[in-house]
Amino acid sequence: MKRKIAMIICLIICLLCIRQIIINYVNKKEGTSFYNSTLPSHNEVNIEEMMEKYQNIQGYIKIDDTNINYPIVQGEDNDYYLSHLPNDEKNKMGSIYLDYRNNGFNDDNTVIYGHNMNDGTMFSELENYKQNDYYENHKKYTIYTESDKLEVEIVAIYIADASKESLPINFEDNEREKYLKKVMKNNILDSKVNIESEDKLITLCTCADVYDTSRLVLIGKVL
């Protein structure tokens, strides 16, 4: 009797595992299909067209020679787009999205989040920036907005603890100097690029494979 119960339990567990595998497969296929459909044709990014389709589109990020080629959205909090595509369909791939506190790309520091997926999608390739050779070949990237094309140069990367640190949006008094001093102290890049007081910052953030609340943070400046 006990053996029969154990076999039934094992069968149920196997069926649940198979069900989850199928769900994950379908989820990934749907997410990939959506993002492939938003890729710009002939490298021409049409933000206006995207904004007509998806009301929360704020821009588009493209890092050459990587898979990071996605629309940027913004929600009313920093949770919704962790599990929703720009078309508001629920999906574990989520979206690349602005911090809800940002006023477009007009603040001292614009913070952009994305998942670190284990299949190389979303912001997973940011992990490669831990290697200086990769950094040397991918120092700059582009963000397209409704009114502008921003060229961004990466100047620092460090590991932050999300349970202890909130990434800044605007600075008061000498907060900027203190923050950048901390960033450069913990910078794991061999970067010779300086940040001037008038520079606008763009921060890319994703999960880091260090501890549960660790985040990989890339600081760049708008050129």
FENTARA-V342398 format. One record per backbone hydrogen bond with DSSP energy under -1.0 kcal/mol. CO is the residue of the C=O (numbers start at 1). NH is the residue of the N-H. E is the energy in kcal/mol with one decimal. If there is no record, write none. Layout:
co=<CO	CO>
nh=<NH	NH>
e=<E	E>
This chain:
co=<1	2	3	4	5	6	7	8	9	10	11	12	13	14	15	16	17	18	19	20	21	22	23	24	25	26	27	28	29	30	31	32	33	41	46	47	48	49	50	54	56	59	60	61	62	63	67	68	70	72	72	73	79	80	81	83	85	89	91	96	97	99	102	103	108	110	111	112	113	115	121	123	124	125	126	127	128	131	132	133	135	139	141	142	143	144	148	150	151	152	153	156	157	158	160	161	161	169	172	174	175	176	177	178	179	180	181	182	189	196	200	201	202	203	204	205	206	208	211	213	214	215	216	217	218	219	219	220	221>
nh=<5	6	7	8	9	10	11	12	13	14	15	16	17	18	19	20	21	22	23	24	25	26	27	28	29	30	31	32	33	34	35	36	37	44	50	51	52	53	54	57	74	72	144	70	142	66	69	63	61	58	59	98	82	83	95	91	88	85	94	73	113	102	104	106	201	203	99	205	97	123	124	126	127	128	129	130	131	135	136	137	138	154	152	62	150	60	145	143	223	141	221	219	188	217	215	164	165	109	175	178	179	180	181	182	183	184	185	186	191	199	222	110	220	112	218	114	216	210	214	162	208	160	206	158	204	155	156	202	153>
e=<-2.4	-2.4	-2.1	-2.2	-2.5	-2.3	-2.3	-2.5	-2.4	-2.5	-2.5	-2.4	-2.3	-2.5	-2.5	-2.2	-2.3	-2.3	-2.4	-2.8	-2.3	-2.7	-2.8	-2.6	-2.5	-2.7	-2.4	-2.8	-2.3	-2.1	-2.3	-2.5	-1.5	-1.9	-1.7	-2.9	-1.5	-1.2	-3.0	-1.7	-1.0	-3.1	-3.1	-1.7	-2.5	-1.1	-1.4	-2.6	-2.9	-3.8	-1.5	-3.2	-1.7	-1.5	-2.4	-2.3	-2.5	-2.8	-1.4	-2.4	-3.1	-1.8	-1.1	-1.9	-2.8	-3.5	-2.4	-2.7	-2.1	-2.3	-1.8	-1.7	-1.6	-1.4	-1.7	-1.7	-2.0	-2.2	-2.6	-1.0	-1.1	-3.0	-2.8	-2.7	-3.3	-1.8	-3.1	-2.5	-3.2	-2.1	-2.5	-2.9	-2.5	-2.6	-2.8	-1.8	-2.1	-2.4	-2.8	-1.9	-2.7	-2.7	-2.0	-1.9	-2.5	-2.8	-1.7	-1.7	-1.3	-1.5	-2.5	-2.6	-2.5	-3.2	-2.8	-1.5	-3.0	-1.8	-2.1	-3.2	-2.0	-2.8	-1.9	-2.2	-2.3	-3.1	-1.7	-2.5	-2.6>
